[in-house]
Amino acid sequence: MKKKRRNHMRKSTILKRLGAFSLCVSLLTGLMPEAVHAADTGKAI
C-alpha cells in the first residue's frame, strides 16, 4: 500500500513541476519584445 502511495506522490510531484515549468516558459515567451510590421509598408507599428 505504501509503495502505491509513494509512486502516486512522485507522479503528481513530477506533473506539478512540469506544469509549473511550462507555465513559466509560456509567460516568459509572452514577455519577449516583438516588432510588428505592417503588411506592405515594412514600417514597425
matplotlib code that plots the C-alpha trace (Angstrom):
import matplotlib.pyplot as plt

x = [0.0, 2.8, 4.6, 1.5, 1.1, 4.8, 4.6, 1.4, 3.0, 6.1, 4.0, 1.9, 5.0, 6.6, 3.4, 3.1, 6.7, 6.3, 3.1, 4.9, 7.8, 5.7, 3.7, 6.9, 8.2, 4.9, 4.8, 8.4, 7.9, 5.0, 7.3, 9.8, 9.8, 8.5, 8.3, 5.0, 5.3, 2.6, 1.8, 3.1, 4.9, 7.5, 7.2, 7.1, 3.8]
y = [0.0, 2.4, 1.8, 2.7, 5.9, 6.8, 6.2, 8.3, 11.1, 11.0, 11.2, 14.0, 15.9, 15.5, 16.6, 19.7, 20.6, 20.1, 22.2, 25.0, 24.9, 25.0, 27.9, 29.8, 29.3, 30.4, 33.5, 34.4, 34.0, 36.4, 39.0, 38.8, 42.0, 41.5, 44.1, 44.0, 45.1, 46.4, 44.2, 46.3, 49.3, 47.5, 50.1, 48.9, 49.5]
z = [0.0, 0.9, -2.4, -4.4, -2.4, -2.9, -6.7, -6.9, -4.9, -7.2, -10.3, -9.0, -8.0, -11.4, -13.1, -10.9, -11.7, -15.4, -15.3, -13.4, -15.8, -18.9, -17.4, -16.7, -20.2, -21.8, -19.7, -20.4, -24.2, -23.9, -22.5, -25.4, -27.4, -30.9, -33.6, -35.6, -39.2, -41.4, -44.4, -47.3, -45.8, -43.8, -41.0, -37.5, -35.6]

ax = plt.figure().add_subplot(projection="3d")
ax.plot(x, y, z, "-o")
ax.set_aspect("equal")
plt.show()
